[in-house]
Amino acid sequence: MSVLDEWTDRIASEHSDTDTQGPDPTGDAVLRAMSDARSVDDFDMRHLRYFLTVVRAGTVSAAAQELRISQPSLSQQIRRLEQRVGAALFIRSSRGVELTTGGRAFLREIQGIPSQLRSAIAAAAPAPQTWPVGVCGGVPAEVLIEVQNALSGSRPDGSRETGGKLRMRSVDAADQGELLRHGEIAFGIVRLPIPMPNVVRAVVRDEPLGLVMAREHPLAAHPELSWKDLARQRLLWYEEGCAPGFAETVPAHLAQLGWNSVLHPVNQDQHALFLHALQTTADLVALRPHHAVEREPHLVWRPLPTSRPPRERLAVIAAGDCRTARLLQKVAAERGWAFVAD
């Protein structure tokens, strides 16, 4: 149990023993916490973030790039942390870094501190008036509006007020888990499945995917298509690293059905590039729900030749250990969204 956990538990115990008075500021628990805090007065919280980033990245150079600082500066900060701890935390080699025995012990004890500190600040601070929301590429405007209407005015304690707003911004699905953990976004919008631990999911849309092609495409004249028709067609798909989980499972599903598609990666965040690729490449098709292209005059939609097509599931996600998770569960129940917890 961490010092912060221990202090919180003791304070909670003191609360349970009295109905009208808060914890005695001179109580043993507070005095002990004050003593513990004095022992780490000179500890820089940035060093925890640097340490955790190096652990996750596996190399100092990759961590420095992610942190947007120079590699020599990061190496110096890690050495200062090791001096403060009094032990080597990493074994350096040409292949990267590995944790020492002491480093593994340090990681085990400190990895929850940023989340605990964020939770403590959130508990003490007024509820935010604006929720930052990360949105993956290609989410229809009507889904954004639905999420806006559902969450607008919500506060972490579950109450509502008319002044609340969502601030939506484009964030790659692969980056949203990290931003949720650090509190940089309150919610995310992604395609499922996605390999992201410790998050809860509320499914806003669940629709079958069909084939999309240019109106001039040779197959556009066919109201129905077969797998044989698609054998020589390439599939316009996500670039590597985009839509993790979804981008792997859908082609695998199609292969099981009989279409081993050759993938043609395109930046699908840019609708103009999506249209251009379909209109200028004769053997190229894409996948979309029907409603996504029914108002697009240059494209046609055809169902896949199966009764069990792959589906697009768009979901709102939140960090599983935060109040936003409980809020999302409440909103999902109100809206009839399927709610999934890890």
Secondary structure, DSSP 8 states (H G I E B T S, - for coil): --HHHHHHHHHHHHHHT-SS----TTSHHHHHHHHHHHHTTT--HHHHHHHHHHHHHSSHHHHHHHHTS-HHHHHHHHHHHHHHHTS--EEEETTEEEE-HHHHHHHHHHTTHHHHHHHHHHHHS---SEEEEEE-TT--HHHHHHHHHHHTTB-TTS-B-TT-EEEEEE--HHHHHHHHHTTS-SEEEEEES---TTEEEEEEEEEE-EEEEETTSGGGG-SS--HHHHTT-EEEE--TTSSTTHHHHHHHHHHHHT---EEEE--TT-HHHHHHHHHH-TTEEEEE-GGGTTT-TTEEEE--SSSS--EEEEEEEEETTSHHHHHHHHHHHHHT-EEE--
